[in-house]
């Protein structure tokens, strides 16, 4: 059972400052109308007002958590050496992570850890960085996590989780690393009472209600209805219809917490040779290009279908879960206004009509 303690609001800054001695601290900040993870200077907490602190609990950031663990561009080998290139920087402490991003770990771990070859760079990032997740208090209109079986509050895959109650937090431990943090900063925590748990329950139900209203408004189907929707709609006109506004930018792939495709390329300058890994996008025409210019998915609608096939057919078959978190980022990022909720509804309606 998770240990739960109370962290007073005025002690939150003390905890952040203390953790900053060992970690690079990242906190959500509002830029325009979107939240972004921003590196925080722990030597100066004067810019952290109550409003700034409230940002950690509102809703998910625009960029996905995978940015910290599976980077968009990173050197994986240098000069044909066997050892992993070292980056002399502190590990991350990422505060404000949401449940939808933590679900993304299931997919990334399956790809990079659960096979004969385990990715050493990904392992290093997973083992060294600290995750402090926070309940969502104000889900936005693109959130539909409940339809994908995810609550708007974290239940696993975190080191510590914070549940805001008024100006304080209920803190739950989720790992041995989290327990060590609690012990190291024990003076900052108090015992919780039944009134704190009651408030936590009310807050969580309020957040669930917001997401439920989103689902109802957009008529989003629940994942229990997804079985067979790709196979039975494989040649349906839905793919061509929805791909008609796609501009092949790949934003849906790069913004998604579960997309993980990459390519390797070599880069040489006067001093050294390096091999880099960069994100790739299945919506780009060259993604599936093979020798002699052949392409098994030459049309854009086929590549859009492939994206849905991977998330809603392949992963359920090989890993027993859907590779979508209901975060709605792809909806926000798409310049062509392609809406994953609309497509899922159409596919489900075709099967169950």
C-alpha positions as CSV (number, residue, x, y, z in Angstrom):
1,X,0.0,0.0,0.0
2,X,1.3,3.5,-0.9
3,X,2.4,5.6,2.0
4,X,0.5,8.9,2.1
5,X,1.6,12.1,3.9
6,X,0.8,15.8,3.9
7,X,3.1,18.4,2.3
8,X,2.2,21.9,3.3
9,X,2.3,24.5,0.5
10,X,5.0,26.5,2.2
11,X,7.2,23.3,2.4
12,X,6.7,22.6,-1.3
13,X,9.3,25.2,-2.2
14,X,11.7,23.8,0.4
15,X,11.3,20.4,-1.2
16,X,12.0,21.8,-4.7
17,X,15.0,23.7,-3.5
18,X,16.4,20.6,-1.8
19,X,15.9,18.3,-4.8
20,X,17.6,20.9,-6.9
21,X,20.9,20.0,-5.3
22,X,20.8,16.6,-7.0
23,X,18.4,17.1,-9.9
24,X,17.7,19.6,-12.7
25,X,14.2,20.7,-11.8
26,X,11.5,21.0,-14.5
27,X,8.1,22.6,-13.7
28,X,5.1,23.4,-15.9
29,X,4.8,27.1,-16.8
30,X,2.1,28.8,-18.8
31,X,3.4,30.2,-22.1
32,X,0.6,31.8,-24.1
33,X,-2.3,29.4,-23.6
34,X,-0.3,26.2,-23.2
35,X,1.7,24.7,-20.4
36,X,5.4,23.7,-21.0
37,X,8.0,22.0,-18.9
38,X,10.6,24.7,-18.1
39,X,13.9,24.2,-16.3
40,X,13.7,26.0,-13.0
41,X,16.5,27.7,-11.1
42,X,16.4,26.2,-7.6
43,X,18.7,28.9,-6.2
44,X,16.0,31.4,-6.6
45,X,12.4,30.5,-5.7
46,X,11.2,34.1,-5.6
47,X,9.5,33.7,-9.0
48,X,7.4,30.8,-7.7
49,X,4.2,32.4,-6.6
50,X,1.1,30.5,-5.6
51,X,-0.2,30.9,-9.2
52,X,3.0,29.4,-10.6
53,X,2.7,26.4,-8.2
54,X,-0.9,25.9,-9.3
55,X,0.3,25.3,-12.8
56,X,1.6,21.9,-11.8
57,X,-1.9,20.5,-11.2
58,X,-4.0,22.0,-14.0
59,X,-3.6,19.7,-17.0
60,X,-1.0,18.0,-19.1
61,X,1.8,20.0,-20.7
62,X,1.8,20.6,-24.5
63,X,4.9,18.5,-25.0
64,X,4.9,14.8,-23.9
65,X,7.0,13.3,-21.1
66,X,8.9,11.1,-23.6
67,X,11.0,14.2,-24.5
68,X,13.0,13.5,-21.4
69,X,13.5,9.8,-21.8
70,X,13.5,9.2,-25.6
71,X,14.9,12.5,-26.9
72,X,14.0,13.9,-30.3
73,X,17.7,13.9,-31.3
74,X,20.5,12.3,-29.3
75,X,24.0,10.9,-29.9
76,X,24.0,7.1,-29.3
77,X,27.6,6.3,-30.4
78,X,30.8,8.2,-31.0
79,X,33.9,7.1,-33.0
80,X,32.8,3.5,-33.0
81,X,33.4,3.2,-29.3
82,X,31.5,0.5,-27.3
83,X,30.5,2.7,-24.4
84,X,27.5,5.0,-24.3
85,X,28.3,8.7,-24.8
86,X,28.3,10.5,-21.5
87,X,26.4,13.7,-20.9
88,X,27.7,15.6,-17.9
89,X,24.4,16.9,-16.5
90,X,22.3,16.3,-13.5
91,X,19.4,13.8,-13.8
92,X,16.0,15.3,-14.2
93,X,13.3,15.9,-11.6
94,X,10.1,16.4,-13.5
95,X,7.3,17.8,-11.4
96,X,3.7,18.0,-12.7
97,X,3.6,14.8,-14.8
98,X,0.1,13.6,-15.6
99,X,-1.5,10.1,-15.7
100,X,-1.8,10.1,-19.5
101,X,2.0,10.6,-19.8
102,X,2.7,7.9,-17.3
103,X,0.6,5.5,-19.4
104,X,3.0,6.4,-22.2
105,X,5.7,4.6,-20.2
106,X,3.9,1.3,-20.8
107,X,4.5,1.6,-24.6
108,X,8.0,3.1,-24.4
109,X,9.1,0.4,-21.9
110,X,7.6,-2.3,-24.1
111,X,9.6,-1.1,-27.1
112,X,12.9,-0.3,-25.4
113,X,13.0,-2.7,-22.4
114,X,10.9,-5.8,-22.9
115,X,12.9,-7.6,-25.6
116,X,16.2,-9.5,-25.9
117,X,17.9,-6.2,-26.7
118,X,17.3,-3.5,-24.1
119,X,18.2,0.1,-25.1
120,X,21.0,1.3,-22.8
121,X,20.3,5.0,-23.3
122,X,16.6,4.6,-22.4
123,X,17.5,2.4,-19.4
124,X,19.9,5.1,-18.1
125,X,17.2,7.8,-18.5
126,X,14.6,5.7,-16.8
127,X,16.8,4.7,-13.9
128,X,18.3,8.1,-13.0
129,X,15.4,10.6,-13.4
130,X,12.8,11.4,-10.7
131,X,9.1,11.6,-11.6
132,X,6.8,13.7,-9.4
133,X,3.3,13.4,-10.8
134,X,0.3,15.5,-9.9
135,X,-3.5,15.0,-10.2
136,X,-5.2,16.9,-12.9
137,X,-7.5,19.6,-11.5
138,X,-8.7,21.2,-14.7
139,X,-8.7,18.8,-17.7
140,X,-9.1,20.6,-21.0
141,X,-11.7,20.0,-23.7
142,X,-9.4,17.7,-25.7
143,X,-8.8,15.3,-22.8
144,X,-10.6,11.9,-23.0
145,X,-8.4,9.7,-20.8
146,X,-11.3,8.0,-19.1
147,X,-12.4,6.4,-22.4
148,X,-8.9,4.8,-22.6
149,X,-9.2,3.4,-19.1
150,X,-7.0,6.1,-17.5
151,X,-8.1,8.2,-14.5
152,X,-7.2,12.0,-14.5
153,X,-5.0,11.3,-11.6
154,X,-1.9,9.0,-11.5
155,X,-2.1,5.5,-10.0
156,X,1.2,4.0,-11.0
157,X,4.6,4.6,-12.7
158,X,5.6,7.6,-10.5
159,X,8.1,8.1,-7.7
160,X,5.9,10.6,-5.8
161,X,2.4,11.8,-6.6
162,X,0.9,15.1,-5.4
163,X,-2.8,15.6,-4.9
164,X,-3.7,19.2,-4.3
165,X,-6.0,20.0,-1.4
166,X,-6.5,23.7,-1.0
167,X,-2.9,25.1,-0.6
168,X,-1.4,21.8,0.4
169,X,-0.7,18.4,-1.1
170,X,-1.3,14.8,-0.2
171,X,1.9,13.0,-1.2
172,X,1.8,9.3,-2.2
173,X,5.0,7.2,-2.7
174,X,5.1,5.0,-5.8
175,X,8.7,3.6,-5.8
176,X,11.7,3.0,-3.6
177,X,13.2,6.2,-4.9
178,X,10.1,8.1,-3.8
179,X,10.4,6.5,-0.3
180,X,14.0,7.6,-0.1
181,X,12.9,11.2,-0.9
182,X,10.3,11.0,1.9
183,X,13.0,9.8,4.4
184,X,15.5,12.4,3.3
185,X,13.0,15.3,3.8
186,X,10.9,13.8,6.5
187,X,10.8,17.1,8.4
188,X,8.7,18.6,5.6
189,X,5.9,16.1,5.8
190,X,3.0,15.7,8.3
191,X,0.5,12.9,8.8
192,X,-2.8,13.1,6.9
193,X,-6.3,12.9,8.4
194,X,-9.6,11.6,7.1
195,X,-10.6,15.2,6.1
196,X,-7.6,15.3,3.7
197,X,-8.6,12.1,2.1
198,X,-12.2,13.2,1.8
199,X,-11.1,16.4,0.1
200,X,-8.8,14.4,-2.3
201,X,-11.7,12.2,-3.2
202,X,-14.0,15.1,-4.0
203,X,-11.3,16.8,-6.1
204,X,-10.7,13.7,-8.1
205,X,-14.4,13.1,-8.7
206,X,-14.7,16.7,-10.0
207,X,-11.9,16.1,-12.5
208,X,-13.5,12.9,-13.6
209,X,-16.7,14.7,-14.2
210,X,-15.0,17.2,-16.5
211,X,-13.6,14.4,-18.6
212,X,-16.9,12.5,-18.7
213,X,-18.5,15.7,-20.0
214,X,-15.9,15.8,-22.8
215,X,-16.6,12.2,-23.7
216,X,-20.3,12.8,-23.7
217,X,-20.1,16.0,-25.8
218,X,-17.9,14.4,-28.5
219,X,-19.6,11.0,-28.3
220,X,-16.2,9.3,-27.8
221,X,-16.4,5.5,-27.5
222,X,-14.8,3.7,-24.7
223,X,-12.0,1.2,-25.4
224,X,-14.2,-1.7,-24.6
225,X,-15.7,-1.1,-28.0
226,X,-12.4,-1.0,-29.9
227,X,-12.0,-4.7,-30.6
228,X,-11.7,-5.4,-34.3
229,X,-12.4,-1.8,-35.4
230,X,-9.2,-1.6,-37.5
231,X,-9.5,-5.0,-39.2
232,X,-13.2,-4.5,-40.0
233,X,-12.6,-1.0,-41.3
234,X,-9.4,-1.7,-43.1
235,X,-10.7,-0.8,-46.6
236,X,-13.2,1.8,-45.3
237,X,-13.5,5.2,-46.9
238,X,-12.8,6.8,-43.5
239,X,-9.1,6.7,-44.1
240,X,-9.2,8.7,-47.4
241,X,-11.8,11.1,-46.0
242,X,-9.7,11.9,-42.9
243,X,-6.4,12.1,-44.7
244,X,-7.7,14.7,-47.2
245,X,-6.7,17.6,-44.9
246,X,-3.4,16.0,-43.7
247,X,-0.3,18.1,-44.6
248,X,2.2,15.3,-43.8
249,X,3.9,17.4,-41.1
250,X,4.3,14.5,-38.6
251,X,3.1,16.6,-35.6
252,X,0.8,13.9,-34.4
253,X,3.7,11.5,-34.1
254,X,6.1,13.9,-32.4
255,X,3.6,15.2,-29.9
256,X,2.3,11.7,-29.0
257,X,3.5,10.2,-25.7
258,X,3.5,6.7,-27.1
259,X,4.9,7.1,-30.6
260,X,8.4,5.8,-30.6
261,X,9.7,5.3,-34.2
262,X,13.2,6.6,-34.9
263,X,15.9,6.4,-37.5
264,X,19.7,6.4,-37.2
265,X,22.1,8.4,-39.2
266,X,25.9,9.1,-39.1
267,X,27.3,12.6,-38.8
268,X,31.0,13.4,-39.3
269,X,33.0,16.6,-38.7
270,X,36.7,17.2,-38.7
271,X,37.2,15.8,-35.3
272,X,34.9,12.8,-34.9
273,X,32.2,10.6,-36.2
274,X,28.9,10.3,-34.4
275,X,25.8,8.2,-34.8
276,X,22.5,9.9,-33.9
277,X,19.0,8.7,-33.2
278,X,16.2,11.0,-34.2
279,X,12.4,10.7,-34.1
280,X,10.7,9.5,-37.3
281,X,7.1,9.8,-38.4
282,X,4.9,7.1,-40.0
283,X,2.9,9.9,-41.7
284,X,5.9,11.0,-43.8
285,X,6.1,9.4,-47.2
286,X,9.8,8.3,-46.9
287,X,9.1,6.4,-43.6
288,X,8.4,3.1,-45.2
289,X,10.5,3.6,-48.3
290,X,12.7,0.6,-49.1
291,X,15.3,-0.4,-51.7
292,X,14.8,0.6,-55.3
293,X,12.2,3.2,-54.2
294,X,9.4,0.7,-53.4
295,X,6.9,1.8,-50.8
296,X,4.3,-0.5,-49.2
297,X,2.3,2.6,-48.1
298,X,2.6,5.0,-51.1
299,X,-0.6,6.9,-50.3
300,X,-1.2,9.3,-47.4
301,X,-4.4,7.6,-46.3
302,X,-2.5,4.3,-45.9
303,X,0.0,6.0,-43.6
304,X,-2.8,7.5,-41.5
305,X,-4.4,4.0,-41.3
306,X,-1.0,2.6,-40.3
307,X,-0.9,5.0,-37.3
308,X,-4.3,3.8,-36.0
309,X,-3.5,0.2,-36.8
310,X,-0.3,0.4,-34.6
311,X,-2.2,1.9,-31.7
312,X,-5.5,0.1,-31.8
313,X,-4.7,-3.3,-33.4
314,X,-1.0,-4.1,-33.1
315,X,-0.4,-3.2,-29.5
316,X,-3.6,-4.9,-28.1
317,X,-2.4,-8.1,-29.9
318,X,1.2,-8.1,-28.8
319,X,1.1,-6.2,-25.5
320,X,-2.6,-6.4,-24.4
321,X,-3.2,-2.6,-24.2
322,X,-4.0,0.2,-26.5
323,X,-1.2,2.6,-27.4
324,X,-3.3,5.7,-26.9
325,X,-3.6,7.7,-23.6
326,X,-6.5,10.0,-24.4
327,X,-4.3,13.1,-23.9
328,X,-5.6,14.8,-27.0
329,X,-2.3,16.3,-27.9
330,X,-2.6,15.2,-31.5
331,X,-5.9,17.1,-31.8
332,X,-4.2,20.3,-30.6
333,X,-1.2,19.9,-32.8
334,X,-2.8,19.0,-36.1
335,X,-3.0,21.9,-38.6
336,X,-5.4,19.8,-40.7
337,X,-7.9,19.5,-37.9
338,X,-7.8,15.7,-37.9
339,X,-9.5,14.6,-34.7
340,X,-8.7,11.1,-33.3
341,X,-12.0,11.2,-31.4
342,X,-14.0,11.7,-34.5
343,X,-12.2,8.8,-36.3
344,X,-12.6,6.4,-33.4
345,X,-16.3,7.2,-33.2
346,X,-16.7,6.6,-37.0
347,X,-14.8,3.3,-36.8
348,X,-16.8,2.1,-33.8
349,X,-20.1,3.1,-35.4
350,X,-19.2,1.2,-38.6
351,X,-18.7,-2.0,-36.6
352,X,-21.6,-1.6,-34.1
353,X,-24.3,0.0,-36.2
